[in-house]
């Protein structure tokens, strides 16, 4: 399906792999696609930035609550992840708590990420004229999923997935 | 956003499955990572797989299968 992707959309898909790796995920989740779209120049990034968001802020929010080791969820249970991390690092060395899950090799897309790619393809096919998938379509696909992690990360930054999606709607729908 | 102190029971016994399941997943992930660190530490100190299994409340086979992979001391 990637033959219909624009160069920057392809770059975003490649970057998603790196975003996942940087967050020590073992799969490419929709939130990693979102981070990639914020990093790679193109219509997707323009929409994200027009909404007052950027890669750095999204990445910080994803680190906080978009990974399996979910600091906010643990905080709600009365567990201070920063304290646990400091204690384990004091005993077992730097990165001890985060080193165990270091991903290796080629990361695969989760079912949610595949679905996002499908949705963006479907959207591009509906578009009159050139049937190519640009990073705006990709962003639209990611936001259409209502993936809980993506929604959480956006909410944390006072962003609304539907508002952001509507922002790119006129271009792609 | 997190509310560290007053929402402890709210998260643990949340009525909303999304909140409750997220809390369970976070706990499981933390427990898994601590287990990896502690089992490795116990092995370095010469604990047997049986001792580690007893401490974790699992069978020796389960502890060995989960943690022994790729370790040259096994």
gemmi code that builds the backbone of each chain (N, CA, C; Angstrom):
import gemmi

chains = {
    "A": [
        ("UNK", (0.814, -1.209, 0.000), (0.000, 0.000, 0.000), (0.855, 1.269, 0.000)),
        ("UNK", (2.135, 1.140, 0.295), (2.957, 2.343, 0.479), (3.270, 3.081, -0.819)),
        ("UNK", (2.946, 2.447, -1.980), (3.242, 3.126, -3.249), (2.413, 4.395, -3.427)),
        ("UNK", (1.290, 4.473, -2.721), (0.462, 5.673, -2.829), (0.874, 6.764, -1.837)),
        ("UNK", (1.829, 6.464, -1.010), (2.249, 7.442, 0.006), (3.152, 8.519, -0.609)),
        ("UNK", (2.953, 9.755, -0.184), (3.898, 10.799, -0.563), (5.206, 10.545, 0.183)),
        ("UNK", (6.266, 11.212, -0.259), (7.567, 10.993, 0.377), (7.531, 11.319, 1.862)),
        ("UNK", (6.862, 12.439, 2.202), (6.863, 12.799, 3.629), (5.996, 11.841, 4.447)),
        ("UNK", (4.954, 11.255, 3.811), (4.151, 10.256, 4.535), (4.977, 8.993, 4.771)),
        ("UNK", (5.781, 8.614, 3.767), (6.687, 7.465, 3.945), (7.682, 7.752, 5.060)),
        ("UNK", (8.231, 8.964, 5.027), (9.188, 9.355, 6.081), (8.560, 9.249, 7.461)),
        ("UNK", (7.289, 9.648, 7.549), (6.609, 9.603, 8.843), (6.472, 8.157, 9.329)),
        ("UNK", (6.160, 7.261, 8.397), (6.020, 5.846, 8.771), (7.373, 5.300, 9.256)),
        ("UNK", (8.431, 5.684, 8.554), (9.769, 5.250, 8.976), (10.111, 5.854, 10.342)),
        ("UNK", (9.779, 7.127, 10.505), (10.080, 7.809, 11.767), (9.315, 7.194, 12.939)),
        ("UNK", (8.123, 6.668, 12.674), (7.318, 6.065, 13.752), (8.088, 4.932, 14.419)),
        ("UNK", (8.852, 4.211, 13.611), (9.705, 3.133, 14.133), (10.693, 3.694, 15.173)),
        ("UNK", (11.288, 4.815, 14.804), (12.270, 5.439, 15.704), (11.606, 6.018, 16.954)),
        ("UNK", (10.423, 6.594, 16.772), (9.692, 7.151, 17.915), (9.387, 6.035, 18.914)),
        ("UNK", (8.960, 4.890, 18.389), (8.634, 3.744, 19.252), (9.885, 3.278, 19.993)),
        ("UNK", (10.974, 3.184, 19.261), (12.241, 2.748, 19.848), (12.695, 3.709, 20.960)),
        ("UNK", (12.573, 5.006, 20.670), (12.993, 6.019, 21.651), (12.194, 5.903, 22.947)),
        ("UNK", (10.949, 5.479, 22.832), (10.105, 5.340, 24.026), (10.147, 3.911, 24.573)),
        ("UNK", (11.060, 3.123, 24.026), (11.262, 1.738, 24.469), (10.012, 0.886, 24.358)),
        ("UNK", (9.254, 1.155, 23.322), (8.079, 0.324, 23.066), (8.517, -0.875, 22.229)),
        ("UNK", (7.779, -1.974, 22.303), (8.169, -3.126, 21.499), (7.329, -3.246, 20.232)),
        ("UNK", (6.367, -2.356, 20.066), (5.554, -2.298, 18.852), (5.368, -0.836, 18.468)),
        ("UNK", (4.998, -0.606, 17.211), (4.678, 0.751, 16.772), (3.199, 0.995, 17.023)),
        ("UNK", (2.909, 1.810, 17.989), (1.533, 2.105, 18.375), (1.078, 3.401, 17.700)),
        ("UNK", (-0.243, 3.640, 17.684), (-0.734, 4.882, 17.059), (-0.071, 6.140, 17.624)),
        ("UNK", (0.256, 6.151, 18.916), (0.880, 7.339, 19.490), (2.258, 7.598, 18.859)),
        ("UNK", (2.931, 6.544, 18.424), (4.234, 6.726, 17.775), (4.069, 7.306, 16.377)),
        ("UNK", (2.962, 6.932, 15.723), (2.645, 7.560, 14.433), (2.374, 9.051, 14.628)),
        ("UNK", (1.636, 9.357, 15.696), (1.343, 10.769, 15.985), (2.645, 11.555, 16.201)),
        ("UNK", (3.551, 10.990, 16.994), (4.829, 11.663, 17.254), (5.631, 11.844, 15.965)),
        ("UNK", (5.595, 10.820, 15.118), (6.311, 10.896, 13.846), (5.726, 11.993, 12.966)),
        ("UNK", (4.400, 12.088, 12.956), (3.740, 13.107, 12.135), (4.063, 14.511, 12.632)),
        ("UNK", (4.320, 14.639, 13.929), (4.706, 15.931, 14.488), (6.160, 16.250, 14.176)),
        ("UNK", (6.942, 15.211, 13.835), (8.378, 15.413, 13.610), (8.718, 15.682, 12.145)),
        ("UNK", (7.984, 15.053, 11.235), (8.332, 15.126, 9.812), (7.577, 16.285, 9.148)),
        ("UNK", (8.284, 17.183, 8.457), (7.619, 18.320, 7.814), (6.594, 17.859, 6.779)),
        ("UNK", (5.434, 18.531, 6.769), (4.380, 18.179, 5.824), (3.041, 18.635, 6.367)),
        ("UNK", (1.960, 18.319, 5.655), (0.631, 18.775, 6.073), (0.233, 18.283, 7.470)),
        ("UNK", (0.673, 17.094, 7.827), (0.355, 16.562, 9.157), (0.957, 17.429, 10.246)),
        ("UNK", (2.230, 17.732, 10.102), (2.901, 18.561, 11.102), (2.322, 19.965, 11.129)),
        ("UNK", (1.972, 20.473, 9.939), (1.381, 21.822, 9.897), (0.087, 21.870, 10.704)),
        ("UNK", (-0.747, 20.839, 10.571), (-2.016, 20.805, 11.309), (-1.765, 20.708, 12.810)),
        ("UNK", (-0.791, 19.894, 13.173), (-0.468, 19.724, 14.599), (0.032, 21.040, 15.181)),
        ("UNK", (0.888, 21.712, 14.415), (1.453, 22.963, 14.919), (0.421, 24.090, 14.914)),
        ("UNK", (-0.484, 24.041, 13.947), (-1.558, 25.048, 13.914), (-2.458, 24.902, 15.137)),
        ("UNK", (-2.514, 23.701, 15.702), (-3.315, 23.470, 16.903), (-2.534, 23.823, 18.170)),
        ("UNK", (-1.345, 24.382, 17.993), (-0.559, 24.812, 19.152), (0.255, 23.696, 19.787)),
        ("UNK", (0.414, 22.585, 19.067), (1.187, 21.460, 19.600), (2.486, 21.319, 18.807)),
        ("UNK", (3.432, 20.622, 19.397), (4.644, 20.319, 18.643), (5.218, 18.992, 19.125)),
        ("UNK", (6.235, 18.533, 18.418), (6.790, 17.224, 18.722), (7.310, 17.136, 20.153)),
        ("UNK", (7.994, 18.177, 20.584), (8.584, 18.143, 21.920), (7.526, 17.974, 23.005)),
        ("UNK", (6.464, 18.747, 22.898), (5.416, 18.672, 23.922), (4.679, 17.329, 23.871)),
        ("UNK", (4.423, 16.865, 22.648), (3.746, 15.567, 22.512), (4.617, 14.443, 23.063)),
        ("UNK", (5.907, 14.547, 22.775), (6.844, 13.516, 23.217), (6.914, 13.482, 24.758)),
        ("UNK", (6.950, 14.665, 25.364), (6.987, 14.748, 26.826), (5.717, 14.142, 27.428)),
        ("UNK", (4.576, 14.463, 26.829), (3.307, 13.911, 27.324), (3.262, 12.396, 27.131)),
        ("UNK", (3.796, 11.926, 25.992), (3.792, 10.487, 25.729), (4.699, 9.754, 26.714)),
        ("UNK", (5.817, 10.377, 27.045), (6.720, 9.779, 28.037), (6.027, 9.634, 29.379)),
        ("UNK", (5.217, 10.631, 29.673), (4.556, 10.675, 30.973), (3.420, 9.642, 31.075)),
        ("UNK", (2.643, 9.537, 30.033), (1.478, 8.655, 30.169), (1.178, 7.822, 28.931)),
        ("UNK", (2.087, 7.837, 27.969), (1.809, 7.102, 26.744), (2.582, 5.809, 26.625)),
        ("UNK", (3.317, 5.429, 27.672), (4.076, 4.192, 27.613), (3.483, 3.188, 28.585)),
        ("UNK", (3.952, 1.961, 28.471), (3.416, 0.894, 29.333), (3.678, 1.211, 30.810)),
        ("UNK", (4.832, 1.806, 31.069), (5.141, 2.188, 32.443), (4.537, 3.577, 32.661)),
        ("UNK", (3.286, 3.561, 33.078), (2.396, 4.715, 32.994), (2.460, 5.522, 34.295)),
        ("UNK", (3.259, 6.579, 34.292), (3.503, 7.344, 35.523), (2.221, 7.922, 36.121)),
        ("UNK", (1.344, 8.420, 35.260), (0.121, 9.044, 35.782), (-0.816, 8.004, 36.404)),
        ("UNK", (-0.934, 6.846, 35.751), (-1.791, 5.791, 36.306), (-1.233, 5.311, 37.636)),
        ("UNK", (0.098, 5.210, 37.734), (0.712, 4.778, 38.993), (0.539, 5.846, 40.061)),
        ("UNK", (0.649, 7.107, 39.665), (0.452, 8.201, 40.629), (-0.949, 8.152, 41.220)),
        ("UNK", (-1.925, 7.809, 40.392), (-3.304, 7.725, 40.872), (-3.480, 6.581, 41.866)),
        ("UNK", (-2.550, 5.634, 41.833), (-2.577, 4.524, 42.798), (-1.685, 4.817, 44.009)),
        ("UNK", (-1.104, 6.007, 44.025), (-0.256, 6.375, 45.155), (1.193, 5.960, 44.998)),
        ("UNK", (1.574, 5.570, 43.774), (2.962, 5.157, 43.535), (3.678, 6.255, 42.760)),
        ("UNK", (4.759, 6.745, 43.315), (5.542, 7.784, 42.650), (6.612, 7.112, 41.797)),
        ("UNK", (6.377, 7.078, 40.484), (7.294, 6.351, 39.601), (8.700, 6.947, 39.641)),
        ("UNK", (8.793, 8.268, 39.777), (10.122, 8.885, 39.828), (10.913, 8.380, 41.034)),
        ("UNK", (10.226, 8.208, 42.162), (10.895, 7.669, 43.354), (11.321, 6.223, 43.155)),
        ("UNK", (10.421, 5.437, 42.556), (10.760, 4.031, 42.294), (11.954, 3.962, 41.352)),
        ("UNK", (11.941, 4.822, 40.340), (13.032, 4.834, 39.361), (14.350, 5.220, 40.044)),
        ("UNK", (14.289, 6.259, 40.882), (15.503, 6.705, 41.576), (16.040, 5.595, 42.477)),
        ("UNK", (15.136, 4.916, 43.181), (15.559, 3.856, 44.107), (16.186, 2.683, 43.347)),
        ("UNK", (15.565, 2.272, 42.248), (16.113, 1.130, 41.505), (17.438, 1.508, 40.840)),
        ("UNK", (17.543, 2.774, 40.410), (18.802, 3.183, 39.784), (19.922, 3.266, 40.812)),
        ("UNK", (19.577, 3.664, 42.053), (20.586, 3.732, 43.112), (21.145, 2.333, 43.392)),
        ("UNK", (20.281, 1.337, 43.311), (20.713, -0.040, 43.604), (21.303, -0.736, 42.384)),
        ("UNK", (20.624, -0.603, 41.236), (20.984, -1.426, 40.079), (21.647, -0.651, 38.938)),
        ("UNK", (21.808, 0.663, 39.111), (22.497, 1.435, 38.082), (21.540, 2.221, 37.200)),
        ("UNK", (22.103, 3.207, 36.469), (21.285, 4.076, 35.626), (20.468, 3.290, 34.600)),
        ("UNK", (19.215, 3.685, 34.454), (18.364, 3.066, 33.442), (17.864, 1.675, 33.808)),
        ("UNK", (18.096, 1.268, 35.070), (17.749, -0.103, 35.461), (16.278, -0.409, 35.204)),
        ("UNK", (15.427, 0.501, 35.586), (13.984, 0.249, 35.475), (13.533, 0.305, 34.016)),
        ("UNK", (14.263, 1.034, 33.199), (13.849, 1.230, 31.808), (14.653, 0.379, 30.836)),
        ("UNK", (15.673, -0.286, 31.344), (16.569, -1.009, 30.448), (16.061, -2.377, 30.060)),
        ("UNK", (15.198, -2.935, 30.883), (14.779, -4.316, 30.660), (14.032, -4.510, 29.371)),
        ("UNK", (13.294, -3.499, 28.957), (12.411, -3.674, 27.812), (12.989, -3.080, 26.530)),
        ("UNK", (14.307, -2.865, 26.505), (14.908, -2.250, 25.322), (14.583, -3.057, 24.069)),
        ("UNK", (13.875, -2.434, 23.113), (13.441, -3.184, 21.937), (14.596, -3.477, 20.992)),
        ("UNK", (14.527, -4.597, 20.315), (15.576, -4.967, 19.366), (14.931, -5.330, 18.043)),
        ("UNK", (15.706, -5.140, 16.976), (15.228, -5.542, 15.656), (14.129, -4.644, 15.116)),
        ("UNK", (13.461, -5.159, 14.102), (12.427, -4.397, 13.423), (11.137, -4.456, 14.227)),
        ("UNK", (10.573, -3.293, 14.525), (9.334, -3.271, 15.314), (8.128, -3.389, 14.382)),
        ("UNK", (7.133, -4.100, 14.857), (5.922, -4.280, 14.053), (4.856, -3.272, 14.459)),
        ("UNK", (3.929, -3.049, 13.530), (2.795, -2.184, 13.835), (1.778, -2.942, 14.677)),
        ("UNK", (1.171, -2.279, 15.639), (0.053, -2.886, 16.355), (-1.161, -2.892, 15.426)),
        ("UNK", (-2.192, -3.640, 15.830), (-3.420, -3.676, 15.038), (-3.987, -2.262, 14.882)),
        ("UNK", (-3.891, -1.452, 15.951), (-4.401, -0.086, 15.905), (-3.676, 0.760, 14.872)),
        ("UNK", (-2.346, 0.610, 14.812), (-1.574, 1.385, 13.838), (-1.904, 0.966, 12.414)),
        ("UNK", (-2.069, -0.344, 12.206), (-2.454, -0.824, 10.866), (-3.806, -0.246, 10.471)),
        ("UNK", (-4.695, -0.221, 11.441), (-6.029, 0.327, 11.190), (-5.924, 1.808, 10.799)),
        ("UNK", (-5.050, 2.550, 11.488), (-4.864, 3.969, 11.173), (-4.380, 4.140, 9.731)),
        ("UNK", (-3.464, 3.277, 9.303), (-2.971, 3.354, 7.925), (-4.097, 3.041, 6.936)),
        ("UNK", (-4.903, 2.042, 7.278), (-6.048, 1.703, 6.416), (-7.022, 2.866, 6.306)),
        ("UNK", (-7.304, 3.487, 7.458), (-8.250, 4.605, 7.464), (-7.722, 5.754, 6.612)),
        ("UNK", (-6.424, 5.993, 6.662), (-5.873, 7.100, 5.884), (-5.908, 6.775, 4.387)),
        ("UNK", (-5.709, 5.492, 4.076), (-5.811, 5.066, 2.678), (-7.241, 5.273, 2.164)),
        ("UNK", (-8.206, 4.851, 2.975), (-9.607, 4.991, 2.595), (-9.971, 6.464, 2.373)),
        ("UNK", (-9.459, 7.293, 3.261), (-9.723, 8.725, 3.156), (-9.143, 9.285, 1.854)),
        ("UNK", (-7.929, 8.876, 1.546), (-7.268, 9.377, 0.341), (-8.015, 8.946, -0.914)),
        ("UNK", (-8.601, 7.757, -0.868), (-9.338, 7.254, -2.036), (-10.616, 8.055, -2.277)),
        ("UNK", (-11.163, 8.590, -1.193), (-12.401, 9.378, -1.318), (-12.136, 10.769, -1.877)),
        ("UNK", (-10.880, 11.166, -1.767), (-10.528, 12.531, -2.141), (-10.517, 12.676, -3.655)),
        ("UNK", (-11.130, 13.699, -4.176), (-11.106, 13.871, -5.626), (-9.694, 14.214, -6.101)),
        ("UNK", (-9.419, 13.891, -7.356), (-8.122, 14.243, -7.912), (-7.075, 13.208, -7.561)),
        ("UNK", (-5.941, 13.669, -7.093), (-4.811, 12.766, -6.894), (-5.038, 11.892, -5.666)),
        ("UNK", (-4.963, 10.618, -5.906), (-5.226, 9.671, -4.819), (-3.925, 9.284, -4.138)),
        ("UNK", (-3.360, 10.239, -3.472), (-2.131, 9.939, -2.735), (-2.379, 10.152, -1.253)),
        ("UNK", (-1.599, 9.441, -0.468), (-1.713, 9.566, 0.974), (-0.600, 10.480, 1.463)),
        ("UNK", (-0.977, 11.659, 1.916), (0.036, 12.542, 2.485), (-0.050, 12.456, 4.012)),
        ("UNK", (0.802, 13.227, 4.687), (0.852, 13.084, 6.151), (-0.410, 13.644, 6.811)),
        ("UNK", (-1.158, 14.491, 6.069), (-2.450, 14.953, 6.587), (-3.444, 13.805, 6.672)),
        ("UNK", (-3.477, 12.988, 5.615), (-4.341, 11.793, 5.620), (-3.942, 10.861, 6.759)),
        ("UNK", (-2.639, 10.693, 6.927), (-2.157, 9.816, 7.997), (-2.613, 10.311, 9.360)),
        ("UNK", (-2.473, 11.619, 9.564), (-2.891, 12.195, 10.844), (-4.391, 11.981, 11.041)),
        ("UNK", (-5.132, 12.173, 9.980), (-6.574, 11.968, 10.039), (-6.879, 10.524, 10.440)),
        ("UNK", (-6.151, 9.590, 9.854), (-6.337, 8.176, 10.181), (-6.041, 7.885, 11.643)),
        ("UNK", (-4.934, 8.426, 12.124), (-4.546, 8.211, 13.532), (-5.616, 8.781, 14.464)),
        ("UNK", (-6.122, 9.958, 14.148), (-7.097, 10.611, 15.026), (-8.468, 9.939, 14.945)),
        ("UNK", (-8.781, 9.336, 13.792), (-10.086, 8.688, 13.627), (-10.220, 7.436, 14.480)),
        ("UNK", (-9.101, 6.879, 14.882), (-9.103, 5.643, 15.672), (-9.692, 5.807, 17.061)),
        ("UNK", (-9.548, 7.004, 17.630), (-9.883, 7.234, 19.037), (-9.089, 6.280, 19.928)),
        ("UNK", (-7.813, 6.084, 19.610), (-6.925, 5.262, 20.433), (-6.780, 5.912, 21.816)),
        ("UNK", (-6.963, 5.146, 22.898), (-6.971, 5.759, 24.230), (-5.675, 6.490, 24.586)),
        ("UNK", (-4.543, 5.974, 24.134), (-3.273, 6.628, 24.470), (-3.139, 7.958, 23.727)),
        ("UNK", (-3.518, 7.953, 22.449), (-3.458, 9.187, 21.659), (-4.391, 10.243, 22.274)),
        ("UNK", (-5.593, 9.817, 22.617), (-6.561, 10.741, 23.213), (-6.011, 11.311, 24.531)),
        ("UNK", (-5.425, 10.442, 25.326), (-4.870, 10.837, 26.627), (-3.744, 11.853, 26.468)),
        ("UNK", (-2.850, 11.568, 25.537), (-1.706, 12.464, 25.318), (-2.192, 13.831, 24.848)),
        ("UNK", (-3.162, 13.845, 23.937), (-3.685, 15.120, 23.433), (-4.413, 15.881, 24.541)),
        ("UNK", (-5.218, 15.160, 25.312), (-5.941, 15.806, 26.406), (-4.997, 16.424, 27.426)),
        ("UNK", (-3.902, 15.729, 27.652), (-2.923, 16.229, 28.615), (-2.393, 17.603, 28.195)),
        ("UNK", (-2.405, 17.856, 26.892), (-1.914, 19.133, 26.357), (-3.074, 20.046, 25.981)),
        ("UNK", (-4.255, 19.736, 26.551), (-5.463, 20.492, 26.247), (-5.800, 20.462, 24.768)),
        ("UNK", (-5.395, 19.407, 24.115), (-5.739, 19.235, 22.700), (-6.948, 18.325, 22.580)),
        ("UNK", (-7.716, 18.521, 21.534), (-8.908, 17.706, 21.317), (-8.753, 16.996, 19.972)),
        ("UNK", (-8.769, 15.663, 19.983), (-8.560, 14.924, 18.732), (-9.545, 15.331, 17.644)),
        ("UNK", (-10.801, 15.556, 18.027), (-11.814, 15.886, 17.014), (-11.579, 17.268, 16.407)),
        ("UNK", (-11.161, 18.201, 17.264), (-10.876, 19.553, 16.767), (-9.673, 19.509, 15.824)),
        ("UNK", (-8.664, 18.748, 16.222), (-7.462, 18.633, 15.398), (-7.798, 17.965, 14.053)),
        ("UNK", (-8.657, 16.959, 14.133), (-9.054, 16.255, 12.918), (-9.851, 17.177, 11.997)),
        ("UNK", (-10.726, 17.954, 12.591), (-11.539, 18.889, 11.811), (-10.640, 19.903, 11.102)),
        ("UNK", (-9.531, 20.208, 11.735), (-8.588, 21.169, 11.172), (-8.028, 20.723, 9.831)),
        ("UNK", (-7.860, 19.391, 9.658), (-7.342, 18.915, 8.385), (-8.452, 18.419, 7.446)),
        ("UNK", (-9.657, 18.388, 7.978), (-10.778, 17.866, 7.211), (-10.967, 18.571, 5.851)),
        ("UNK", (-10.992, 19.898, 5.808), (-11.269, 20.569, 4.533), (-10.270, 20.169, 3.445)),
        ("UNK", (-9.050, 19.857, 3.850), (-8.031, 19.513, 2.871), (-8.183, 18.103, 2.333)),
        ("UNK", (-8.676, 17.222, 3.205), (-8.622, 15.820, 2.822), (-9.992, 15.219, 2.515)),
        ("UNK", (-11.042, 15.786, 3.037), (-12.349, 15.135, 2.878), (-13.044, 15.585, 1.599)),
    ],
    "B": [
        ("UNK", (-5.415, 14.170, 34.171), (-4.132, 14.311, 34.867), (-4.162, 13.573, 36.202)),
        ("UNK", (-3.010, 13.250, 36.698), (-2.930, 12.487, 37.945), (-3.248, 13.353, 39.146)),
        ("UNK", (-3.878, 12.731, 40.100), (-4.088, 13.392, 41.376), (-3.536, 12.448, 42.437)),
        ("UNK", (-2.268, 12.561, 42.732), (-1.506, 11.539, 43.429), (-2.094, 11.031, 44.755)),
        ("UNK", (-2.678, 11.893, 45.563), (-3.012, 11.411, 46.897), (-4.466, 11.017, 47.099)),
        ("UNK", (-5.398, 11.861, 46.693), (-6.768, 11.604, 47.116), (-7.566, 10.686, 46.217)),
        ("UNK", (-6.969, 10.237, 45.119), (-7.733, 9.408, 44.195), (-7.278, 7.958, 44.179)),
        ("UNK", (-6.577, 7.549, 45.225), (-5.973, 6.222, 45.214), (-7.020, 5.132, 45.044)),
        ("UNK", (-8.039, 5.152, 45.887), (-9.064, 4.117, 45.758), (-9.873, 4.319, 44.488)),
        ("UNK", (-10.019, 5.551, 44.071), (-10.772, 5.821, 42.846), (-10.145, 5.107, 41.661)),
        ("UNK", (-8.812, 5.128, 41.589), (-8.137, 4.465, 40.470), (-8.161, 2.955, 40.638)),
        ("UNK", (-7.946, 2.498, 41.880), (-7.835, 1.061, 42.111), (-9.169, 0.362, 41.882)),
        ("UNK", (-10.256, 1.009, 42.240), (-11.577, 0.392, 42.115), (-12.466, 1.265, 41.252)),
        ("UNK", (-11.895, 1.767, 40.175), (-12.630, 2.711, 39.338), (-13.864, 2.079, 38.721)),
        ("UNK", (-14.919, 2.840, 38.650), (-16.150, 2.388, 38.016), (-15.979, 2.365, 36.497)),
        ("UNK", (-15.138, 3.267, 36.017), (-14.874, 3.338, 34.580), (-13.806, 2.294, 34.219)),
        ("UNK", (-14.166, 1.288, 33.401), (-13.183, 0.250, 33.061), (-11.898, 0.820, 32.453)),
        ("UNK", (-12.015, 1.904, 31.696), (-10.825, 2.469, 31.065), (-9.815, 2.912, 32.115)),
        ("UNK", (-10.310, 3.501, 33.198), (-9.424, 3.953, 34.279), (-8.889, 2.759, 35.067)),
        ("UNK", (-9.784, 1.845, 35.394), (-9.390, 0.675, 36.178), (-8.388, -0.205, 35.439)),
        ("UNK", (-8.645, -0.467, 34.162), (-7.761, -1.331, 33.384), (-6.408, -0.670, 33.155)),
        ("UNK", (-6.426, 0.647, 32.978), (-5.167, 1.367, 32.802), (-4.312, 1.245, 34.064)),
        ("UNK", (-4.964, 1.332, 35.237), (-4.245, 1.186, 36.509), (-3.656, -0.218, 36.628)),
        ("UNK", (-4.444, -1.224, 36.237), (-3.969, -2.614, 36.305), (-2.766, -2.813, 35.389)),
        ("UNK", (-2.856, -2.267, 34.181), (-1.754, -2.432, 33.235), (-0.472, -1.778, 33.750)),
        ("UNK", (-0.614, -0.588, 34.321), (0.549, 0.141, 34.831), (1.205, -0.639, 35.966)),
        ("UNK", (0.376, -1.195, 36.854), (0.909, -1.988, 37.968), (1.625, -3.232, 37.474)),
        ("UNK", (1.003, -3.895, 36.497), (1.598, -5.125, 35.972), (2.954, -4.831, 35.345)),
        ("UNK", (3.002, -3.736, 34.571), (4.246, -3.383, 33.904), (5.348, -3.081, 34.920)),
        ("UNK", (4.995, -2.334, 35.957), (5.980, -2.002, 36.998), (6.441, -3.278, 37.698)),
        ("UNK", (5.489, -4.152, 38.046), (5.819, -5.403, 38.740), (6.746, -6.270, 37.884)),
        ("UNK", (6.459, -6.336, 36.576), (7.290, -7.140, 35.671), (8.734, -6.644, 35.659)),
        ("UNK", (8.865, -5.315, 35.600), (10.223, -4.758, 35.505), (10.989, -4.944, 36.803)),
        ("UNK", (10.285, -4.788, 37.929), (10.947, -5.005, 39.219), (11.327, -6.479, 39.368)),
        ("UNK", (10.465, -7.357, 38.853), (10.761, -8.795, 38.950), (12.044, -9.129, 38.189)),
        ("UNK", (12.194, -8.564, 36.992), (13.399, -8.819, 36.195), (14.641, -8.396, 36.973)),
        ("UNK", (14.593, -7.201, 37.571), (15.743, -6.693, 38.326), (16.041, -7.565, 39.537)),
        ("UNK", (14.999, -7.919, 40.276), (15.197, -8.656, 41.526), (15.638, -10.100, 41.291)),
        ("UNK", (15.104, -10.735, 40.255), (15.504, -12.108, 39.960), (16.974, -12.135, 39.535)),
        ("UNK", (17.367, -11.180, 38.694), (18.764, -11.127, 38.254), (19.683, -10.917, 39.452)),
        ("UNK", (19.244, -10.037, 40.358), (20.034, -9.763, 41.554), (20.158, -11.016, 42.427)),
        ("UNK", (19.053, -11.730, 42.591), (19.068, -12.950, 43.404), (20.009, -13.993, 42.807)),
        ("UNK", (19.973, -14.121, 41.458), (20.853, -15.096, 40.807), (22.316, -14.722, 41.029)),
        ("UNK", (22.609, -13.412, 40.921), (23.994, -12.977, 41.128), (24.464, -13.305, 42.538)),
        ("UNK", (23.533, -13.309, 43.480), (23.887, -13.612, 44.864), (23.820, -15.106, 45.175)),
        ("UNK", (23.597, -15.893, 44.137), (23.660, -17.334, 44.316), (22.364, -18.011, 44.745)),
        ("UNK", (21.263, -17.305, 44.664), (19.986, -17.946, 44.985), (19.696, -19.033, 43.933)),
        ("UNK", (19.103, -20.124, 44.378), (18.685, -21.171, 43.438), (17.349, -20.765, 42.817)),
        ("UNK", (17.030, -21.430, 41.700), (15.734, -21.157, 41.071), (14.596, -21.536, 42.011)),
        ("UNK", (14.806, -22.578, 42.806), (13.767, -22.986, 43.744), (13.528, -21.894, 44.796)),
        ("UNK", (14.608, -21.325, 45.298), (14.453, -20.253, 46.302), (13.722, -19.047, 45.709)),
        ("UNK", (14.116, -18.683, 44.492), (13.479, -17.540, 43.826), (11.995, -17.827, 43.588)),
        ("UNK", (11.713, -19.047, 43.123), (10.326, -19.431, 42.846), (9.490, -19.379, 44.121)),
        ("UNK", (10.049, -19.891, 45.213), (9.315, -19.867, 46.480), (9.005, -18.427, 46.886)),
        ("UNK", (9.992, -17.557, 46.740), (9.798, -16.155, 47.138), (8.731, -15.475, 46.278)),
        ("UNK", (8.672, -15.859, 44.999), (7.700, -15.243, 44.087), (6.343, -15.929, 44.139)),
        ("UNK", (6.293, -17.088, 44.767), (5.024, -17.813, 44.831), (4.655, -18.484, 43.524)),
        ("UNK", (5.677, -18.922, 42.788), (5.419, -19.640, 41.536), (6.219, -20.948, 41.569)),
        ("UNK", (6.018, -21.797, 40.550), (6.794, -23.034, 40.506), (8.213, -22.741, 40.028)),
        ("UNK", (9.127, -23.675, 40.362), (10.514, -23.503, 39.928), (10.584, -23.443, 38.402)),
        ("UNK", (9.787, -24.315, 37.754), (9.788, -24.348, 36.283), (9.346, -23.002, 35.708)),
        ("UNK", (8.317, -22.435, 36.321), (7.792, -21.164, 35.803), (8.843, -20.055, 35.943)),
        ("UNK", (9.500, -20.010, 37.099), (10.518, -18.973, 37.324), (11.681, -19.151, 36.359)),
        ("UNK", (12.092, -20.407, 36.173), (13.240, -20.683, 35.299), (12.913, -20.352, 33.849)),
        ("UNK", (11.720, -20.788, 33.414), (11.329, -20.565, 32.030), (11.252, -19.069, 31.721)),
        ("UNK", (10.749, -18.302, 32.692), (10.546, -16.879, 32.459), (11.856, -16.095, 32.484)),
        ("UNK", (12.785, -16.507, 33.327), (13.946, -15.652, 33.565), (15.300, -16.220, 33.145)),
        ("UNK", (15.380, -17.520, 32.835), (16.699, -18.123, 32.624), (17.241, -17.925, 31.215)),
        ("UNK", (16.376, -17.484, 30.277), (16.795, -17.402, 28.883), (18.033, -16.515, 28.694)),
        ("UNK", (18.978, -17.094, 27.950), (20.142, -16.320, 27.546), (21.117, -15.996, 28.653)),
        ("UNK", (20.893, -16.552, 29.852), (21.839, -16.253, 30.938), (22.879, -17.353, 30.982)),
        ("UNK", (24.140, -16.945, 30.999), (25.186, -17.948, 30.847), (25.407, -18.762, 32.118)),
        ("UNK", (24.855, -18.322, 33.237), (25.063, -19.047, 34.487), (24.015, -20.134, 34.693)),
        ("UNK", (23.188, -20.414, 33.665), (22.136, -21.404, 33.855), (22.354, -22.630, 32.990)),
    ],
}
model = gemmi.Model(1)
for chain_id, residues in chains.items():
    chain = gemmi.Chain(chain_id)
    for i, (resn, *xyz) in enumerate(residues, 1):
        res = gemmi.Residue()
        res.name, res.seqid = resn, gemmi.SeqId(i, " ")
        for name, pos in zip(("N", "CA", "C"), xyz):
            atom = gemmi.Atom()
            atom.name, atom.element = name, gemmi.Element(name[0])
            atom.pos, atom.b_iso = gemmi.Position(*pos), 0.0
            res.add_atom(atom)
        chain.add_residue(res)
    model.add_chain(chain)
structure = gemmi.Structure()
structure.add_model(model)
structure.setup_entities()
